[in-house]
Amino acid sequence: MAVARHRAARRLVRGTRRSTAVRVAYARCAEACGPLTTPRGDNPRVEFRSVVPPGRRLALTLLFLFTALVNLIFVGWLLLPAHVPGAGVAGTGDWRLFLARVSFCLVVLVEVIRIVQVSIIGILAWHARDPVPLVAPPGLRVAVLTTIVPSKEPVSVVARTLGAMREIAYPDGFLTAWILDEENDPEVQRVAEDLGVLHFSRRGRPEYNQPAGEFRARSKAGNHNAWRAEHESHYDVVAQMDPDHVPLTCFLERTLGYFRDPDVAFVVAPQVYGNMLENLVAQGASMQQYLFNGVIERGGNGLDAPLLIGTNHLYRPAAWRQIGGYQDSIIEDHLTSMRVQGTINPATGNPWKGVYTPDVIAIGEAPTTWTDYFNQQKRWAYGVWDVKLRRRAKAGIRLRARQRLLYGMVQFYYPSVATSLLFGSLATVGYLVFGASAVHLRGGSWLTLWTAALGSWVSMWLWLRRFNLAEHERREIGLPGMALALFAGPIYLSAACAAVLRRRLAYAVTAKGELRSTESLRTFRLHLAWAVVAATLLCVNLTVNHGRFAPPQLWALLALLIGLSPPLLSVRRTIAARRRDPAAGGPAGTVPPPARVHVAAEPRESQLLLTARLAEESSVTENGP
């Protein structure tokens, strides 16, 4: 027993050290844009500089053209008349030939989608820009907000964030911290009072709990808009972060300067996770942010349309009042971003704009269970479909051409994954069940061209790692992130079906800390059904074909892998957890005491000390003293 406890303690220490190392690594990225500069004039415009220097721009162009060319050659080769089912047959032929030709078109469309995906990444990398940081203006009244749903988010988690909010440095202005409590919880009120944070709740107020619109009940947008209605007018800038995102002391120092530009409506920073080494789910979810933070958002700067991210950002109240606050959507940040960038600033006559800074100013927590990860991904995928099908038209958004290009490219991801999975599966069913082969190819030529296309994509992916923010991100290939994206395929397809069929998806808070969601068969019901269908198709085909191998069977095997991997990985983790000594867990612990303000010789020293200390407190809070 003593040996087991000792091993559990060693695992806890190693985990704490690794978590602290990740958080410190991200804190070192707080000045990714370089030193602050003194503005010129009273109303300076935000300036941007290319992320890709001239020498690398040539390399990027050549790599992108090579990747696109190889993939186009592959698609062109597929379209050769000899490869089309029923070559030389006039008309549609019998039903089997017709089905084979439909399957052939689906296979080609899947490859075309892949070319579009590669092209999008190349375009965004080409336009990637970073803002030139400006010194924060003095005398601003700033509100820093976070929210909590106590039934889903532990008070201990938000207490760490509140303590860090109190340590944010802004000596030349006025800073007020707020907690927006959806349930008006007494414990949250007590913690807020102890930490010197103002408490707000809309609970029990019908005017702020409407079935739809600006104050929709049980929604993040409605919660923020309720606070806005009563308090926003008292502030020049409002900053908000999720309850698990711990801000660094330089949170305002690195962002307020951009509001010197009168047309800046919001400033958004990277979404990074400090708990990425906790398990496979957290690691994969973290790695999926690398490309978004390093390339996509920077490309948004270059195309005048950086995306608003709800996890941590700042906004100008005047702009939010003009558009009616956060928009009523399950992905309120995305739709709000489109809305505000399609609106004219009446004070200047110019469009409102956003700024993405790659400076890491807050460190959050990734989902750690399959339930929370799948819920998060389904919400994002459904939200994109919802915006494309309904919300955008209703909002009356008027974006410029460059902005429409950016949003079109970003919104292409979830539908493209769902469509590729659907088309590939339908083509596979056509062969495995009806024997309708989509293509007739020579194995050697097909394998050579397909490998070349895949290799060019991998080469581009590896080259783009240089744009990742932290040093460890630039070293990693990102295989866990790719695996999770693959496993989320059925979730994206389910979200697409729900959106197309107009089935409303309720907003679900991503559970955190000790309140994180549990995993059960219900979590994997979609994946298990996917696996059963794939296994059935394989069995039928092998029986009919007397065990002969055919390339479409590979797609069915991939579908089987997608369906079985998440539940099997969950079972493996559960068994491993049960073998550990109970001492490896422990009680939830106590809420950390109010944080003391540190004033270090250098801002970076202060934020590194804060990050390391908060990581240590996180371990104590979640694992017991």
C-alpha positions, -999 to 999 in steps of 0.1 A, spaced: 0 0 0 28 24 9 46 16 -24 14 23 -43 9 57 -25 46 65 -32 41 58 -69 9 79 -70 27 108 -53 56 106 -79 31 106 -107 14 137 -92 47 155 -89 57 146 -125 24 157 -138 26 190 -119 60 197 -132 50 190 -168 19 211 -165 40 240 -150 65 237 -178 38 240 -204 23 271 -187 56 287 -184 64 280 -220 32 298 -230 39 327 -207 71 332 -225 50 339 -256 34 370 -240 56 392 -262 53 373 -295 46 406 -313 78 422 -300 83 452 -277 56 479 -272 60 510 -294 51 546 -288 22 557 -311 25 586 -335 -2 612 -334 -35 613 -314 -54 586 -333 -28 562 -347 -38 534 -370 -28 498 -361 0 487 -384 7 452 -394 38 434 -406 41 402 -425 48 370 -405 66 355 -435 98 372 -444 107 377 -481 130 346 -483 104 323 -467 76 338 -488 93 324 -519 96 290 -502 60 292 -491 49 300 -526 69 272 -542 57 247 -515 21 257 -519 22 255 -558 39 221 -556 13 208 -532 -15 221 -553 0 208 -585 6 173 -572 -30 171 -560 -43 185 -593 -23 159 -612 -38 132 -590 -73 144 -596 -66 148 -634 -53 113 -635 -84 100 -618 -105 117 -645 -88 100 -674 -115 83 -695 -99 49 -689 -106 52 -652 -142 62 -654 -165 32 -648 -181 20 -680 -156 37 -703 -169 35 -739 -205 26 -728 -230 50 -742 -258 63 -720 -262 55 -683 -261 18 -687 -277 -5 -661 -283 4 -625 -249 -10 -614 -230 11 -638 -250 42 -629 -242 36 -592 -205 31 -600 -204 64 -619 -221 82 -590 -196 67 -566 -168 78 -590 -180 114 -588 -181 112 -550 -145 100 -549 -134 128 -571 -153 153 -550 -135 141 -519 -102 148 -536 -113 182 -548 -123 191 -512 -88 181 -501 -73 205 -527 -95 233 -515 -85 227 -479 -48 228 -488 -54 260 -509 -71 277 -480 -42 270 -456 -18 283 -483 -38 315 -488 -40 322 -451 -3 316 -446 5 340 -474 -16 368 -459 -5 361 -423 2 394 -405 10 405 -369 1 438 -354 27 463 -342 20 465 -304 13 500 -290 17 514 -255 -15 513 -236 -33 547 -233 -36 560 -197 -68 567 -179 -91 541 -194 -119 526 -174 -116 488 -179 -139 461 -168 -125 425 -167 -152 398 -167 -155 361 -164 -186 339 -161 -195 309 -141 -223 282 -142 -216 267 -108 -234 234 -116 -208 229 -145 -178 249 -134 -162 245 -100 -158 276 -78 -122 265 -73 -114 269 -110 -130 304 -113 -113 315 -80 -79 310 -96 -90 331 -126 -104 358 -103 -72 359 -83 -52 364 -114 -76 391 -127 -68 411 -96 -31 409 -105 -35 423 -140 -12 453 -143 -27 487 -154 -12 513 -131 -22 543 -153 -59 534 -155 -89 521 -136 -96 483 -135 -127 466 -121 -131 428 -120 -165 412 -123 -179 377 -120 -211 369 -140 -229 342 -121 -257 324 -140 -271 307 -108 -265 334 -82 -247 309 -60 -239 319 -24 -204 303 -26 -196 323 -57 -207 354 -39 -185 346 -9 -154 340 -30 -160 372 -51 -163 392 -19 -132 377 -4 -112 385 -36 -126 420 -40 -145 411 -72 -179 425 -81 -207 400 -85 -236 401 -110 -264 376 -117 -295 377 -139 -311 348 -121 -347 356 -112 -349 385 -136 -374 377 -164 -363 407 -185 -329 391 -188 -341 355 -193 -359 355 -226 -366 325 -248 -347 341 -277 -329 372 -287 -303 394 -270 -311 381 -235 -316 344 -243 -318 323 -212 -291 297 -205 -267 312 -231 -233 328 -228 -244 357 -250 -275 364 -229 -254 364 -197 -230 390 -210 -257 411 -226 -276 412 -193 -244 426 -176 -240 450 -205 -274 464 -202 -267 476 -166 -230 483 -164 -213 485 -198 -218 523 -201 -194 529 -172 -164 515 -190 -142 525 -220 -130 489 -227 -144 455 -215 -123 424 -213 -137 390 -209 -123 355 -205 -136 320 -198 -135 309 -161 -107 284 -168 -85 309 -186 -60 324 -162 -48 358 -174 -12 369 -172 -3 402 -155 4 417 -189 -32 410 -202 -40 447 -206 -5 460 -212 -3 439 -244 -38 447 -257 -51 482 -247 -28 500 -270 -46 488 -301 -77 507 -289 -58 540 -297 -71 533 -332 -107 546 -331 -119 520 -356 -107 490 -335 -138 472 -321 -121 442 -305 -88 426 -298 -85 389 -295 -56 367 -283 -47 330 -287 -66 302 -271 -40 280 -255 -43 252 -229 -19 246 -200 -32 211 -192 -24 196 -226 -3 168 -211 -31 156 -188 -43 130 -213 -48 122 -250 -80 142 -253 -65 174 -237 -33 169 -258 -52 165 -291 -76 194 -284 -46 216 -276 -27 206 -308 -58 214 -329 -53 251 -318 -17 253 -332 -27 260 -368 -56 282 -358 -34 304 -335 -4 304 -358 -18 307 -393 -56 311 -395 -60 340 -371 -29 358 -385 -43 353 -420 -74 370 -407 -53 400 -399 -41 401 -435 -76 398 -448 -91 424 -425 -112 398 -407 -96 382 -376 -121 360 -358 -134 370 -324 -128 341 -299 -149 340 -268 -123 325 -245 -104 358 -241 -109 391 -258 -115 428 -253 -141 450 -270 -151 486 -273 -185 492 -257 -195 517 -284 -192 491 -311 -211 465 -291 -239 489 -284 -242 496 -321 -247 460 -331 -269 450 -301 -242 432 -281 -232 396 -285 -253 379 -312 -279 353 -304 -262 322 -317 -247 290 -303 -214 303 -315 -220 339 -304 -184 350 -308 -182 340 -345 -215 357 -355 -206 388 -334 -173 390 -352 -190 390 -386 -216 415 -375 -193 441 -361 -169 439 -390 -198 444 -413 -208 476 -395 -196 512 -401 -182 532 -372 -203 564 -373 -176 585 -357 -151 579 -385 -171 566 -414 -148 535 -416 -158 499 -409 -152 486 -374 -122 462 -374 -107 436 -351 -71 429 -342 -56 395 -335 -24 395 -314 -4 363 -311 7 374 -277 -4 348 -252 -22 367 -224 -43 339 -208 -38 302 -204 -68 279 -202 -78 243 -198 -86 219 -227 -115 194 -224 -102 162 -208 -130 138 -214 -145 125 -247 -179 137 -236 -168 173 -232 -146 172 -263 -174 158 -285 -199 183 -271 -175 212 -278 -169 200 -314 -206 194 -321 -214 229 -308 -188 245 -331 -197 225 -361 -234 230 -357 -229 267 -351 -210 271 -384 -238 254 -403 -264 275 -384 -246 307 -394 -243 296 -430 -279 284 -433 -299 310 -413 -281 335 -390 -260 353 -416 -290 362 -437 -311 373 -408 -283 395 -394 -281 415 -426 -243 414 -425 -224 434 -452 -188 422 -454 -162 433 -479 -148 409 -505 -116 401 -485 -137 395 -454 -162 372 -472 -132 352 -485 -118 348 -450 -151 337 -434 -159 315 -464 -126 297 -460 -129 293 -422 -165 281 -424 -155 256 -450 -137 233 -426 -166 216 -407 -188 212 -437 -159 199 -458 -150 172 -432 -186 161 -429 -191 161 -466 -159 141 -473 -169 116 -447 -204 112 -462 -192 110 -498 -165 85 -490 -188 64 -470 -215 64 -497 -190 54 -523 -178 26 -500 -213 13 -495 -219 13 -532 -190 -11 -537 -192 -33 -506 -230 -39 -509 -237 -36 -546 -203 -43 -561 -203 -10 -579 -166 -1 -581 -161 37 -583 -128 35 -601 -107 10 -621 -71 18 -614 -37 1 -617 -25 -4 -582 11 8 -587 2 41 -604 -26 49 -580 -4 42 -550 24 63 -563 3 94 -571 -18 91 -539 14 88 -518 29 119 -536 -2 139 -529 -2 128 -493 35 135 -489 32 170 -504 4 178 -478 26 164 -450 55 185 -462 34 217 -461 21 208 -427 56 203 -413 69 235 -429 40 255 -414 50 245 -379 75 274 -378 44 297 -374 33 280 -342 36 302 -311 55 282 -285 87 263 -289 72 230 -280 45 236 -306 71 240 -333 88 207 -324 56 186 -324 41 170 -355 6 170 -339 -4 134 -344 -28 134 -314 -46 164 -328 -49 147 -362 -63 116 -345 -89 136 -326 -99 154 -358 -104 120 -374 -124 107 -345 -146 138 -345 -158 130 -381 -191 113 -371 -197 142 -347 -193 167 -376 -216 147 -398 -242 145 -370 -240 183 -364 -245 188 -402 -276 167 -403 -291 184 -372 -285 218 -387 -299 209 -422 -329 194 -406 -334 225 -384 -331 206 -352 -321 231 -325 -290 222 -305 -290 235 -269 -260 254 -256 -239 232 -234 -212 246 -211 -179 226 -214 -176 211 -179 -144 218 -160 -123 207 -131 -139 181 -108 -172 187 -125 -160 174 -158 -184 151 -176 -182 114 -172 -180 89 -200 -205 61 -207 -219 41 -236 -241 71 -244 -209 92 -250 -199 68 -278 -233 58 -292 -227 75 -325 -192 60 -328 -204 25 -319 -232 27 -344 -206 38 -370 -184 9 -361 -213 -16 -363 -222 -4 -398 -186 -6 -410 -181 -41 -396 -214 -53 -411 -204 -39 -446 -170 -56 -444 -185 -89 -434 -210 -88 -462 -184 -79 -488 -159 -105 -476 -186 -131 -478 -197 -122 -513 -161 -117 -526 -148 -148 -509 -123 -129 -489 -107 -111 -518 -91 -77 -510 -103 -45 -527 -92 -8 -521 -127 3 -509 -123 -20 -480 -96 3 -466 -122 31 -462 -145 6 -443 -115 -3 -421 -109 34 -414 -145 38 -405 -142 9 -381 -111 25 -366 -129 58 -361 -158 41 -345 -139 19 -321 -109 39 -311 -126 65 -287 -145 39 -266 -115 16 -265 -92 44 -254 -118 54 -228 -120 19 -214 -82 16 -213 -79 49 -194 -107 38 -169 -89 5 -162 -56 22 -157 -72 47 -133 -89 20 -113 -55 2 -108 -41 33 -92 -42 39 -55 -71 61 -44 -45 84 -29 -38 95 -65 -71 113 -65 -83 130 -33 -107 156 -23 -113 187 -42 -94 208 -17 -101 244 -7 -104 275 -27 -71 292 -30 -67 324 -10 -69 359 -25 -38 364 -47 -13 390 -37 -1 415 -62 35 410 -73 55 438 -87 86 424 -103 115 442 -118 104 430 -153 68 423 -165 79 389 -178 93 379 -145 60 387 -129 39 368 -153 62 337 -152 60 337 -114 23 341 -115 19 313 -141 40 288 -121 23 296 -88 -12 293 -103 -2 259 -119 9 248 -85 -23 260 -68 -43 242 -96 -26 209 -87 -33 214 -50 -69 224 -56 -77 195 -78 -57 167 -61 -59 177 -25 -31 190 -2 
